[in-house]
Amino acid sequence: MVLAVLGVSVLVAGTEHGRQLPAAAAAALVLAQVCALRWQTRAPVTVLAVNAATGLAVWALLPVVTLTGALLAAQVTLCVLSATRPRRVSVRALVVMCLPASVAFAAGGLAGLAVYLLTVVLAWTAGQWRGAQQARIRAEMRRAVVEERARIAREVHDVVAHTLSVMVIQAGAADDVFTQRPEQARQALRAIETSARSALGELRLLLRVFRPDAGEDGPGEDGAGEQRGPGPWLARLDELADTVRATGMTVRLHRTGVTGTLPAAVDLAAYRIVQEALTNTLRHAPGADEVSVRITAEAQYVMITVTDNGPVPQCGSPHGSPATAGAGRGLVGMRERVRLVGGSLHAAPLPAGGFEVAARLPVEEV
């Protein structure tokens, strides 16, 4: 639009100075520049060359037009080129655009030179700023994608790893007593079915939440006290304990304070930490037959402590020594969950045997 107005202005200015034919030719060149701008995002280097050449021709036909005004289309293209092409290319274009500075000095003196160079440099700088902004947006989008993939991976890991660990132990127990105690074997098989159904429900919920068209029906994870769906919250801790008890493990739950009004992200993180700690006990603490889970909800923090009575852990296990504790993928996932909600986690073997996971999660989301 600005260049179209410039073309009309060139025509009017030339007519007023009695140069109708050069003014008409200059106006046609300006309109050609306007048309060339359509391809500046696809081939900015070519469009810049065309607009620079036609701009110089406009100034040669009508010296009454300033060189800065005649090369306005070229400066616009320089800005686009600076934003979309590598810096080495944009710097070369900047140098080329500075070459007519001697013409600007000859036509307008120091003032004309200063105005021309200033507009050229500003156009290039604006393009650099725009390019940096776009690069930052792309980097943020890539980071968001990576974080979302990691979150999905953590959720799937927590659901599948815990359920499969429980099912393997229950299946082994059913096989051991299948002939002598068929009723106990049936109970183990029913527990396997319950665990599988629970895992399928959580996976369906997870997939529904991550659907692009997930709307108000999906459970939210921001804010406190919202309507909770059948997701993995601390309110379902008894169900989680029952699945572990079905394997023969004694699970003791101790709750202090109110956990029903926790922010959803904190509630989910707390549940997953307990789930992962119980899974690690089943998988990596042979000989452990009792685990204690203590949840303490305070005004500002939720304290979670999971302790088993397993033997002194061996190095290289997720229940390893202090030097190797954390080598397991489960502990890495727990630490990441705690970090995301701004809390702290301590996981280490106990001197007398067993393993303890202690997490402190802030009630206020960060």
Beta strands, then each sheet from edge to edge (+ up, - down):
strand 1: 250-256
strand 2: 290-297
strand 3: 301-308
strand 4: 344-349
strand 5: 355-362
sheet 1: 1+ 2+ 3- 5+ 4-
end
